[in-house]
Amino acid sequence: MFNRNEARLRRARKTRAKIAELKAVRLCVNRTNCHIYAQIISPCGGKVLASASTLDTDVRKEVPNGGNKAAATAVGKLIAERAKAAGIEQVAFDRSGLQYHGRVQALAEAAREAGLKF
């Protein structure tokens, strides 16, 4: 039978294999109903270089609800700032098999506007 989560994970696996082949630093996005998370992961895949989420106190003060586009935009700006502080300019966008739409798109566009290149 068709399972939506298995299909998403299959798409994510294909994307991550390609990013690993390129040996690029990746911006990985995870989304739940209530929150959105972003991590910048090293090319080897073993180390998180920077992270941001709607659980951070900085973001919580800015937006009370973590499950909307405004929260995703705030997380996008924050992850870009933290990446720049870590000396990272260029990343590969890993949307974890999620559709590039809504909150995922808002996070990506905010990160681009804040200076990340992908």
C-alpha positions in Angstrom: 0.0 0.0 0.0 1.0 3.6 -0.5 2.4 5.3 2.6 2.9 9.1 2.4 5.8 9.1 4.9 7.7 6.3 3.2 7.4 8.2 -0.1 8.7 11.4 1.6 11.6 9.5 3.1 12.4 7.9 -0.3 12.5 11.4 -1.9 14.7 12.7 1.0 17.1 9.8 0.5 17.6 10.6 -3.2 18.3 14.2 -2.4 20.7 13.5 0.4 22.6 11.0 -1.8 23.1 13.7 -4.4 24.2 16.3 -1.8 26.7 13.8 -0.3 28.1 13.1 -3.8 28.6 16.9 -4.2 30.3 17.0 -0.8 28.3 20.2 0.0 27.3 21.7 3.3 23.6 21.2 3.6 20.7 23.2 5.1 18.3 20.5 6.3 14.7 21.5 7.1 12.3 19.5 9.3 8.7 20.5 9.8 6.0 19.4 12.3 2.5 20.8 12.8 3.7 23.0 15.6 7.3 23.8 14.8 9.9 24.1 12.1 13.6 23.3 12.5 16.7 24.1 10.4 20.2 22.7 10.7 23.4 23.3 8.8 25.2 20.0 8.5 28.8 19.4 7.5 29.7 17.7 4.2 30.5 14.4 6.0 27.1 14.5 7.6 28.5 13.9 11.1 28.4 17.4 12.6 25.8 20.1 13.0 27.5 23.4 12.3 24.5 25.7 13.1 20.9 25.2 14.0 17.7 27.2 14.6 14.1 26.4 15.3 10.9 27.9 16.6 11.8 26.5 20.0 14.6 29.1 20.3 13.9 31.8 22.8 14.8 34.5 20.2 12.2 33.2 17.8 9.6 32.6 20.5 9.6 36.2 21.6 9.2 37.3 18.0 6.4 35.0 17.0 4.1 33.2 19.5 2.9 30.5 17.1 5.7 28.2 15.7 3.5 26.6 13.0 3.1 29.4 10.5 4.9 31.2 7.7 5.9 34.1 10.0 7.7 31.7 12.3 9.4 29.9 9.3 10.6 33.3 8.0 12.1 34.1 11.5 13.9 30.7 11.6 15.2 31.3 8.0 16.8 34.7 9.0 18.2 33.2 12.2 19.8 30.2 10.5 21.4 32.4 7.9 22.9 34.7 10.6 24.3 31.7 12.5 25.7 30.2 9.3 27.5 33.4 8.5 28.8 33.5 12.0 30.2 30.0 11.4 31.8 31.2 8.1 29.4 29.4 5.8 28.0 31.2 2.7 27.1 28.4 0.3 24.8 25.5 1.2 22.7 22.8 -0.5 19.0 23.0 0.4 17.7 19.7 1.8 13.9 19.9 2.2 13.7 16.4 3.6 11.3 15.2 0.8 8.8 17.9 1.7 7.1 20.0 -1.0 8.8 23.4 -1.7 5.7 25.2 -0.7 4.3 27.2 2.3 6.5 27.1 5.4 9.5 25.4 3.7 9.5 28.0 0.9 9.2 30.8 3.4 12.2 29.6 5.4 14.3 29.2 2.2 13.4 32.6 0.9 14.2 34.3 4.2 17.6 32.5 4.4 18.4 33.6 0.8 17.4 37.2 1.7 19.7 37.1 4.8 22.6 36.1 2.6 22.8 32.3 2.3 23.5 31.1 -1.3 21.7 27.9 -2.6 
